[in-house]
Amino acid sequence: MAGILEGKVALITGAGSGIGRATSKIFAREGAKLVLADVVEDGGQQTLASITDSGGEAIFIRTDVSKESDIAAAIAKTIATYGRLDCAFNNAGIEGQGGLTHECTRENWDRVIAINLTGVWLCMKAEIDQLLKQGKGGAIVNTSSGAGLAGVRGMPAYVAAKHGVAGLTRAAAIEYGRHGIRVNAVCPGPIRTPMMARLLGERPDAEQRFARGGPLKRLGEPEEIGESVAWLCSDHASYVTGLPMPVDGGFMAQ
């Protein structure tokens, strides 16, 4: 049986770890041809090796999403290699430094916004431009967050950026729907990733206490986000656009 992304060409940023790596593997399993992008070359190469060793088709390009020239190079490499772009997952992001709003430094604010919000916008600009040139529609999924739908203490820049991604997703969906381009976002809740491990710190009971706050009483796995992204990029979600979709174990339902 063919996968739900069989033959589609997909660009995934932040592919070197966590949700990006898990999603890349799922896309490969579902038949996509992949362009893996990450600023951390070692992580990106590890994801690439995992996919190609399993028989998938992928390339890696080192990409800093805060640099427009890097994004242009990634799109150019995609077209040079596969001839087109069908879908994209704009996932690269950082948590930044913790602290209350009045403690947030300008340096931290600028860096988090540059990667988590401006980076998504720059990727979308390049991806949408390519999809419009092709004239056959496409699908884009951005990574927002539960923190893009509700406030979270101690992460003002991150919360602002992720709210921005949710709004940008809605705006672009309205603008490009008539061209057959669907734009959605996933809003992960607490997911067991390296980022979550850094946020929880060296506290053995922190994960359990955090997980007990949600209806499912556990953290999510990166693969559970990846499955949602694959569906949103597939033709199975052909009537879904403009949706910042919580994938959070019910945290937002409370």
BALOBA-1460 file (C-alpha; in Angstrom, 3 decimals):
// residues 254
<rec num="1" residu="m" x="0.000" y="0.000" z="0.000"/>
<rec num="2" residu="a" x="1.340" y="3.415" z="-0.952"/>
<rec num="3" residu="g" x="2.057" y="5.884" z="1.815"/>
<rec num="4" residu="i" x="-0.066" y="8.995" z="2.272"/>
<rec num="5" residu="l" x="2.821" y="11.171" z="1.037"/>
<rec num="6" residu="e" x="3.944" y="8.875" z="-1.765"/>
<rec num="7" residu="g" x="6.074" y="10.765" z="-4.285"/>
<rec num="8" residu="k" x="5.646" y="14.168" z="-2.612"/>
<rec num="9" residu="v" x="8.701" y="16.383" z="-2.176"/>
<rec num="10" residu="a" x="8.910" y="17.838" z="1.330"/>
<rec num="11" residu="l" x="11.189" y="20.360" z="3.028"/>
<rec num="12" residu="i" x="11.550" y="19.988" z="6.801"/>
<rec num="13" residu="t" x="13.406" y="22.516" z="8.941"/>
<rec num="14" residu="g" x="14.742" y="21.660" z="12.366"/>
<rec num="15" residu="a" x="15.131" y="18.109" z="11.070"/>
<rec num="16" residu="g" x="18.158" y="17.294" z="13.197"/>
<rec num="17" residu="s" x="16.427" y="16.387" z="16.463"/>
<rec num="18" residu="g" x="13.188" y="16.041" z="18.391"/>
<rec num="19" residu="i" x="9.963" y="16.624" z="16.502"/>
<rec num="20" residu="g" x="11.804" y="17.429" z="13.285"/>
<rec num="21" residu="r" x="13.700" y="14.153" z="13.243"/>
<rec num="22" residu="a" x="10.658" y="12.071" z="14.174"/>
<rec num="23" residu="t" x="8.562" y="13.794" z="11.496"/>
<rec num="24" residu="s" x="11.266" y="13.299" z="8.876"/>
<rec num="25" residu="k" x="11.280" y="9.558" z="9.519"/>
<rec num="26" residu="i" x="7.486" y="9.408" z="9.287"/>
<rec num="27" residu="f" x="7.478" y="11.361" z="6.022"/>
<rec num="28" residu="a" x="10.051" y="8.933" z="4.611"/>
<rec num="29" residu="r" x="7.956" y="5.985" z="5.762"/>
<rec num="30" residu="e" x="4.964" y="7.511" z="3.981"/>
<rec num="31" residu="g" x="6.866" y="7.798" z="0.697"/>
<rec num="32" residu="a" x="8.028" y="11.434" z="0.638"/>
<rec num="33" residu="k" x="11.286" y="12.600" z="-0.893"/>
<rec num="34" residu="l" x="12.930" y="14.805" z="1.698"/>
<rec num="35" residu="v" x="15.068" y="17.889" z="1.984"/>
<rec num="36" residu="l" x="16.281" y="17.981" z="5.571"/>
<rec num="37" residu="a" x="17.355" y="21.376" z="6.898"/>
<rec num="38" residu="d" x="18.974" y="22.196" z="10.219"/>
<rec num="39" residu="v" x="21.559" y="24.634" z="11.530"/>
<rec num="40" residu="v" x="23.225" y="21.789" z="13.483"/>
<rec num="41" residu="e" x="24.967" y="19.744" z="10.837"/>
<rec num="42" residu="d" x="25.736" y="16.690" z="12.994"/>
<rec num="43" residu="g" x="22.084" y="16.244" z="13.936"/>
<rec num="44" residu="g" x="20.919" y="16.735" z="10.366"/>
<rec num="45" residu="q" x="23.413" y="14.201" z="9.062"/>
<rec num="46" residu="q" x="22.284" y="11.688" z="11.689"/>
<rec num="47" residu="t" x="18.665" y="12.082" z="10.579"/>
<rec num="48" residu="l" x="19.754" y="11.735" z="6.950"/>
<rec num="49" residu="a" x="21.663" y="8.530" z="7.682"/>
<rec num="50" residu="s" x="18.720" y="7.046" z="9.566"/>
<rec num="51" residu="i" x="16.411" y="7.691" z="6.622"/>
<rec num="52" residu="t" x="18.715" y="6.547" z="3.830"/>
<rec num="53" residu="d" x="19.777" y="3.448" z="5.789"/>
<rec num="54" residu="s" x="16.084" y="2.510" z="5.929"/>
<rec num="55" residu="g" x="15.680" y="2.922" z="2.180"/>
<rec num="56" residu="g" x="14.252" y="6.437" z="2.160"/>
<rec num="57" residu="e" x="15.206" y="9.215" z="-0.232"/>
<rec num="58" residu="a" x="16.597" y="12.388" z="1.325"/>
<rec num="59" residu="i" x="19.256" y="15.072" z="1.184"/>
<rec num="60" residu="f" x="20.531" y="17.422" z="3.883"/>
<rec num="61" residu="i" x="21.400" y="21.105" z="3.644"/>
<rec num="62" residu="r" x="22.700" y="23.161" z="6.557"/>
<rec num="63" residu="t" x="20.222" y="25.997" z="7.042"/>
<rec num="64" residu="d" x="19.912" y="28.883" z="9.461"/>
<rec num="65" residu="v" x="16.258" y="29.887" z="9.102"/>
<rec num="66" residu="s" x="16.987" y="33.403" z="10.327"/>
<rec num="67" residu="k" x="19.062" y="33.974" z="7.169"/>
<rec num="68" residu="e" x="17.107" y="34.579" z="3.982"/>
<rec num="69" residu="s" x="20.061" y="33.459" z="1.850"/>
<rec num="70" residu="d" x="20.150" y="30.063" z="3.592"/>
<rec num="71" residu="i" x="16.454" y="29.543" z="2.948"/>
<rec num="72" residu="a" x="16.832" y="30.519" z="-0.703"/>
<rec num="73" residu="a" x="19.655" y="27.989" z="-0.987"/>
<rec num="74" residu="a" x="17.494" y="25.256" z="0.551"/>
<rec num="75" residu="i" x="14.676" y="25.926" z="-1.914"/>
<rec num="76" residu="a" x="17.137" y="26.024" z="-4.818"/>
<rec num="77" residu="k" x="18.653" y="22.713" z="-3.692"/>
<rec num="78" residu="t" x="15.169" y="21.209" z="-3.470"/>
<rec num="79" residu="i" x="14.346" y="22.198" z="-7.038"/>
<rec num="80" residu="a" x="17.763" y="21.189" z="-8.373"/>
<rec num="81" residu="t" x="17.436" y="17.753" z="-6.774"/>
<rec num="82" residu="y" x="13.763" y="16.884" z="-7.169"/>
<rec num="83" residu="g" x="12.391" y="19.447" z="-9.628"/>
<rec num="84" residu="r" x="9.594" y="20.731" z="-7.412"/>
<rec num="85" residu="l" x="8.279" y="21.302" z="-3.885"/>
<rec num="86" residu="d" x="4.965" y="19.856" z="-2.699"/>
<rec num="87" residu="c" x="4.907" y="20.452" z="1.053"/>
<rec num="88" residu="a" x="6.927" y="21.938" z="3.871"/>
<rec num="89" residu="f" x="7.156" y="21.653" z="7.632"/>
<rec num="90" residu="n" x="8.567" y="24.837" z="9.158"/>
<rec num="91" residu="n" x="9.621" y="23.419" z="12.481"/>
<rec num="92" residu="a" x="12.976" y="24.946" z="13.457"/>
<rec num="93" residu="g" x="12.808" y="26.706" z="16.805"/>
<rec num="94" residu="i" x="14.480" y="27.421" z="20.124"/>
<rec num="95" residu="e" x="13.145" y="27.982" z="23.634"/>
<rec num="96" residu="g" x="15.452" y="30.847" z="24.526"/>
<rec num="97" residu="q" x="16.299" y="31.861" z="28.073"/>
<rec num="98" residu="g" x="13.751" y="31.582" z="30.863"/>
<rec num="99" residu="g" x="12.602" y="34.531" z="32.932"/>
<rec num="100" residu="l" x="9.662" y="36.832" z="33.527"/>
<rec num="101" residu="t" x="8.770" y="39.517" z="30.997"/>
<rec num="102" residu="h" x="10.659" y="42.298" z="32.780"/>
<rec num="103" residu="e" x="13.713" y="40.024" z="33.017"/>
<rec num="104" residu="c" x="13.818" y="39.111" z="29.322"/>
<rec num="105" residu="t" x="16.843" y="40.674" z="27.667"/>
<rec num="106" residu="r" x="16.698" y="42.365" z="24.277"/>
<rec num="107" residu="e" x="19.292" y="39.889" z="23.021"/>
<rec num="108" residu="n" x="17.140" y="36.915" z="24.025"/>
<rec num="109" residu="w" x="13.984" y="38.521" z="22.609"/>
<rec num="110" residu="d" x="15.613" y="39.273" z="19.259"/>
<rec num="111" residu="r" x="17.110" y="35.792" z="18.905"/>
<rec num="112" residu="v" x="13.902" y="33.909" z="19.754"/>
<rec num="113" residu="i" x="11.785" y="36.090" z="17.472"/>
<rec num="114" residu="a" x="14.357" y="35.832" z="14.664"/>
<rec num="115" residu="i" x="14.279" y="32.040" z="14.645"/>
<rec num="116" residu="n" x="10.792" y="31.120" z="15.866"/>
<rec num="117" residu="l" x="8.739" y="33.766" z="14.053"/>
<rec num="118" residu="t" x="10.778" y="35.610" z="11.432"/>
<rec num="119" residu="g" x="12.344" y="32.302" z="10.408"/>
<rec num="120" residu="v" x="8.924" y="30.755" z="9.811"/>
<rec num="121" residu="w" x="7.839" y="33.825" z="7.822"/>
<rec num="122" residu="l" x="10.986" y="33.745" z="5.686"/>
<rec num="123" residu="c" x="10.504" y="30.037" z="4.989"/>
<rec num="124" residu="m" x="6.858" y="30.590" z="4.085"/>
<rec num="125" residu="k" x="7.752" y="33.453" z="1.735"/>
<rec num="126" residu="a" x="10.172" y="31.263" z="-0.213"/>
<rec num="127" residu="e" x="7.975" y="28.159" z="-0.148"/>
<rec num="128" residu="i" x="4.813" y="29.977" z="-1.219"/>
<rec num="129" residu="d" x="6.687" y="31.750" z="-4.005"/>
<rec num="130" residu="q" x="7.850" y="28.374" z="-5.328"/>
<rec num="131" residu="l" x="4.401" y="26.801" z="-4.999"/>
<rec num="132" residu="l" x="2.837" y="29.728" z="-6.880"/>
<rec num="133" residu="k" x="5.373" y="29.333" z="-9.681"/>
<rec num="134" residu="q" x="4.494" y="25.660" z="-9.978"/>
<rec num="135" residu="g" x="0.780" y="26.434" z="-10.001"/>
<rec num="136" residu="k" x="-0.319" y="23.106" z="-8.537"/>
<rec num="137" residu="g" x="-1.044" y="24.020" z="-4.925"/>
<rec num="138" residu="g" x="0.667" y="22.472" z="-1.941"/>
<rec num="139" residu="a" x="0.661" y="22.226" z="1.828"/>
<rec num="140" residu="i" x="2.605" y="24.037" z="4.523"/>
<rec num="141" residu="v" x="2.616" y="23.193" z="8.221"/>
<rec num="142" residu="n" x="4.231" y="25.454" z="10.804"/>
<rec num="143" residu="t" x="5.190" y="24.588" z="14.356"/>
<rec num="144" residu="s" x="3.394" y="26.833" z="16.810"/>
<rec num="145" residu="s" x="2.818" y="25.549" z="20.347"/>
<rec num="146" residu="g" x="0.338" y="25.270" z="23.154"/>
<rec num="147" residu="a" x="2.173" y="28.447" z="24.147"/>
<rec num="148" residu="g" x="0.899" y="29.912" z="20.894"/>
<rec num="149" residu="l" x="-2.686" y="29.480" z="22.086"/>
<rec num="150" residu="a" x="-2.390" y="30.390" z="25.761"/>
<rec num="151" residu="g" x="-0.018" y="32.246" z="28.056"/>
<rec num="152" residu="v" x="2.889" y="30.519" z="29.773"/>
<rec num="153" residu="r" x="4.918" y="32.001" z="32.615"/>
<rec num="154" residu="g" x="8.594" y="32.722" z="32.190"/>
<rec num="155" residu="m" x="8.890" y="32.543" z="28.377"/>
<rec num="156" residu="p" x="7.690" y="35.902" z="27.010"/>
<rec num="157" residu="a" x="9.628" y="35.862" z="23.740"/>
<rec num="158" residu="y" x="8.724" y="32.235" z="23.024"/>
<rec num="159" residu="v" x="5.038" y="32.807" z="23.768"/>
<rec num="160" residu="a" x="4.964" y="35.927" z="21.587"/>
<rec num="161" residu="a" x="6.693" y="34.155" z="18.707"/>
<rec num="162" residu="k" x="4.433" y="31.102" z="18.830"/>
<rec num="163" residu="h" x="1.288" y="33.264" z="18.978"/>
<rec num="164" residu="g" x="2.701" y="35.045" z="15.947"/>
<rec num="165" residu="v" x="3.122" y="31.756" z="14.099"/>
<rec num="166" residu="a" x="-0.516" y="30.846" z="14.763"/>
<rec num="167" residu="g" x="-1.676" y="34.222" z="13.437"/>
<rec num="168" residu="l" x="0.618" y="34.101" z="10.419"/>
<rec num="169" residu="t" x="-0.717" y="30.636" z="9.622"/>
<rec num="170" residu="r" x="-4.308" y="31.877" z="9.609"/>
<rec num="171" residu="a" x="-3.463" y="34.932" z="7.489"/>
<rec num="172" residu="a" x="-1.582" y="32.932" z="4.853"/>
<rec num="173" residu="a" x="-4.337" y="30.326" z="4.672"/>
<rec num="174" residu="i" x="-6.808" y="33.070" z="3.759"/>
<rec num="175" residu="e" x="-4.464" y="34.612" z="1.219"/>
<rec num="176" residu="y" x="-3.463" y="31.499" z="-0.708"/>
<rec num="177" residu="g" x="-6.408" y="29.131" z="-0.437"/>
<rec num="178" residu="r" x="-7.597" y="30.143" z="-3.913"/>
<rec num="179" residu="h" x="-4.266" y="28.902" z="-5.257"/>
<rec num="180" residu="g" x="-4.763" y="25.490" z="-3.696"/>
<rec num="181" residu="i" x="-2.122" y="26.136" z="-1.042"/>
<rec num="182" residu="r" x="-3.144" y="24.965" z="2.416"/>
<rec num="183" residu="v" x="-1.423" y="26.426" z="5.478"/>
<rec num="184" residu="n" x="-1.843" y="24.911" z="8.932"/>
<rec num="185" residu="a" x="0.070" y="24.732" z="12.200"/>
<rec num="186" residu="v" x="0.585" y="22.120" z="14.868"/>
<rec num="187" residu="c" x="0.539" y="23.313" z="18.463"/>
<rec num="188" residu="p" x="2.382" y="20.686" z="20.486"/>
<rec num="189" residu="g" x="1.757" y="20.337" z="24.163"/>
<rec num="190" residu="p" x="4.462" y="18.897" z="26.432"/>
<rec num="191" residu="i" x="6.444" y="16.537" z="24.216"/>
<rec num="192" residu="r" x="9.402" y="14.409" z="25.280"/>
<rec num="193" residu="t" x="12.129" y="16.186" z="23.313"/>
<rec num="194" residu="p" x="15.587" y="17.587" z="24.088"/>
<rec num="195" residu="m" x="13.946" y="21.024" z="24.435"/>
<rec num="196" residu="m" x="11.502" y="19.716" z="27.048"/>
<rec num="197" residu="a" x="14.364" y="18.041" z="28.900"/>
<rec num="198" residu="r" x="16.163" y="21.384" z="29.082"/>
<rec num="199" residu="l" x="13.026" y="23.141" z="30.327"/>
<rec num="200" residu="l" x="12.370" y="20.557" z="33.030"/>
<rec num="201" residu="g" x="16.006" y="20.586" z="34.116"/>
<rec num="202" residu="e" x="17.703" y="18.151" z="36.450"/>
<rec num="203" residu="r" x="14.614" y="17.315" z="38.481"/>
<rec num="204" residu="p" x="13.772" y="13.589" z="38.492"/>
<rec num="205" residu="d" x="10.125" y="14.127" z="39.398"/>
<rec num="206" residu="a" x="9.495" y="17.138" z="37.134"/>
<rec num="207" residu="e" x="8.245" y="15.119" z="34.164"/>
<rec num="208" residu="q" x="5.795" y="13.132" z="36.262"/>
<rec num="209" residu="r" x="4.443" y="16.226" z="37.985"/>
<rec num="210" residu="f" x="4.082" y="18.055" z="34.700"/>
<rec num="211" residu="a" x="2.399" y="15.096" z="33.001"/>
<rec num="212" residu="r" x="-0.164" y="14.744" z="35.788"/>
<rec num="213" residu="g" x="-1.515" y="18.165" z="34.808"/>
<rec num="214" residu="g" x="-3.016" y="16.834" z="31.562"/>
<rec num="215" residu="p" x="-5.990" y="14.537" z="30.903"/>
<rec num="216" residu="l" x="-3.820" y="11.733" z="29.467"/>
<rec num="217" residu="k" x="-1.400" y="11.960" z="32.425"/>
<rec num="218" residu="r" x="1.732" y="11.627" z="30.283"/>
<rec num="219" residu="l" x="4.024" y="13.575" z="28.009"/>
<rec num="220" residu="g" x="3.578" y="13.206" z="24.287"/>
<rec num="221" residu="e" x="6.124" y="11.608" z="21.986"/>
<rec num="222" residu="p" x="7.693" y="13.397" z="18.991"/>
<rec num="223" residu="e" x="6.197" y="10.796" z="16.686"/>
<rec num="224" residu="e" x="2.695" y="11.806" z="17.772"/>
<rec num="225" residu="i" x="3.352" y="15.277" z="16.396"/>
<rec num="226" residu="g" x="4.935" y="13.844" z="13.259"/>
<rec num="227" residu="e" x="1.897" y="11.728" z="12.453"/>
<rec num="228" residu="s" x="-0.299" y="14.836" z="12.683"/>
<rec num="229" residu="v" x="2.014" y="16.809" z="10.398"/>
<rec num="230" residu="a" x="2.071" y="13.999" z="7.836"/>
<rec num="231" residu="w" x="-1.725" y="13.945" z="7.792"/>
<rec num="232" residu="l" x="-1.962" y="17.732" z="7.395"/>
<rec num="233" residu="c" x="0.455" y="17.593" z="4.446"/>
<rec num="234" residu="s" x="-1.399" y="14.717" z="2.805"/>
<rec num="235" residu="d" x="-4.420" y="14.736" z="0.537"/>
<rec num="236" residu="h" x="-6.404" y="13.254" z="3.429"/>
<rec num="237" residu="a" x="-6.493" y="16.783" z="4.887"/>
<rec num="238" residu="s" x="-7.521" y="18.409" z="1.604"/>
<rec num="239" residu="y" x="-10.259" y="20.546" z="3.222"/>
<rec num="240" residu="v" x="-8.220" y="21.626" z="6.226"/>
<rec num="241" residu="t" x="-6.515" y="25.017" z="6.178"/>
<rec num="242" residu="g" x="-5.957" y="27.907" z="8.573"/>
<rec num="243" residu="l" x="-5.927" y="25.581" z="11.588"/>
<rec num="244" residu="p" x="-3.529" y="25.948" z="14.521"/>
<rec num="245" residu="m" x="-4.164" y="22.390" z="15.719"/>
<rec num="246" residu="p" x="-3.448" y="21.431" z="19.333"/>
<rec num="247" residu="v" x="-1.704" y="18.077" z="19.643"/>
<rec num="248" residu="d" x="-1.361" y="18.233" z="23.373"/>
<rec num="249" residu="g" x="-3.002" y="15.353" z="25.178"/>
<rec num="250" residu="g" x="-5.935" y="17.560" z="26.102"/>
<rec num="251" residu="f" x="-4.055" y="20.294" z="27.997"/>
<rec num="252" residu="m" x="-5.874" y="23.048" z="26.093"/>
<rec num="253" residu="a" x="-9.263" y="21.448" z="26.814"/>
<rec num="254" residu="q" x="-8.990" y="22.209" z="30.528"/>
